[in-house]
């Protein structure tokens, strides 16, 4: 075997060994993060099962006192008008029926996960939706 070929193999072996080490370290770090995530999800599941899961709606950095209410740049009527203009030709009859079909599916899902006795109860939650309502939506999406 020639000297230059032997040198090339040693160099390749060095790079290969280094890449294996980095790859293993990255895999170990990913595994550790996944374990932490799994343990955290168990905590969330336990809290939800006990009915003690609460979502924070305050600014965690400084608390609610440091949050200043900003005046909206546009009124709700202006925003609704802009949305209607932007949706021209987008929202058609089938779109509305699709929305209704999805809403009905979601309401039935809420019954299956014991968040309501009958689907129509979900309609009655508005405008005071429970804090966990976004979680119900996420669960429904994941179930699809």
N, C-alpha and C positions, 0 to 999 in steps of 0.2 A: 504494500500500500504506500502510495507516495506521501511525502511529508505534508504537502499542501492539502491533500484530501483528509489526512488525519487531523490536521488543524481545523478544517471546515467541520468535521464531525464533532470535535470537541466544542467548537463554538455553537453548533446547532444543539448539542446536548445541554450546554449552559442555558441557552434561551428556553429550551423545552422544560428544563428543571425549574427555571424561574417562573415560567407561565403556569406550571402545575401548582406551584406554591401560591401564587396570586389567586388562581382559580379556587383553590381549596379554602383560602382565607375568605374570599368573597362568598363562597357557598356557606361557610360556617357563620359568617355575619348575617347572611340572609336567613339561615336556619334559626339563629338566635332571635332575630326580629319577628319571624313567623311564630315562634314559641311565645314571645311576649304578646303578640297580637291575639293568639289563641287564648291565652290566659285572661287577657282583658275582655275578650268576648264572653268568656265564662262568667266573669264578674258582671257584665252587662246583663247576660241571661238570668243570672241569679237575682239581680235587682229587679228585672222586669217581672220575673215569676213571683217575687215577694211584693210587687206593686210599689216599690220604692224608687223606681227609675224616674229621674227628673232631668229635664233638659234645661240648661241655663240659657236665659235670654238676656243676660247682662254682659257688659263688657268686662271680660275677666282681667284685663290689664289694670283698669282703674276703677271698676265698679260702675254702678248706674249713675252716681252723682256727677261723674266727669263727662257723661254723654249729653251733648247739647242738641236740642231738637232743631233741625235745619228746616228752613222754610222751603217748601217744594218750588222748583223752578216753574212748574206748570200746575194748573188745577187738575183735579181728576177728570173734569169734563173735557179739558183740552187734551189730556192723555187719551181718553176714550175716543175722542174724535180722531186723533192721530192714528190710533190703532185701527179704527174702522177704515180710514183711508188707506193705510198700509195693507190691510187685509182684503182690499177690493179684488175680487176674482180668485182669491185664495180659499176663502171659506165658502164652500158650495153646499148644496143639499146633502151630498154624501158625507161631507166633512162633519156636519152637525149630527147626522145619524151615527157616524162612527164615534163621535164624542159621547153620545148618549149610550151607545152599546158598551163602550169602555167603562163609563160611569156605572152602568148597571152591573157589569162584571165585577168591578171593584166593590160595590155594595154587597154583592153575594159573597165575595171573598171575605169581607169583614164579618159576615155571619159565620162563615166556616172557621174563622179564628177567634170566635166568641167575643167580638167587639160590639155586636148588636144581636138582638133576638130575631129581628126581621130587617130586611134590606132597607126598608123605608126609614128606619131610625137614623141612618147615616145622613139622609137629607135634612133631618131635624137638628143636626149638630151645628149647622151653619147659622150664624157667623161665629159662634163660640166653639171652634174646633179644639179638641184636646191636644195637649202638647205632643203626644205620641202619634198624632195623625200622619206626619211625614214618614214615620217608621212603618205604619200600616201600608202606605203607598209603596215604600221600598220593598216590603215583604211581598206585596202583590206583584210587583214587577219581577222580583226574583222567582216567584212561583210560576210565572208565565213561561 
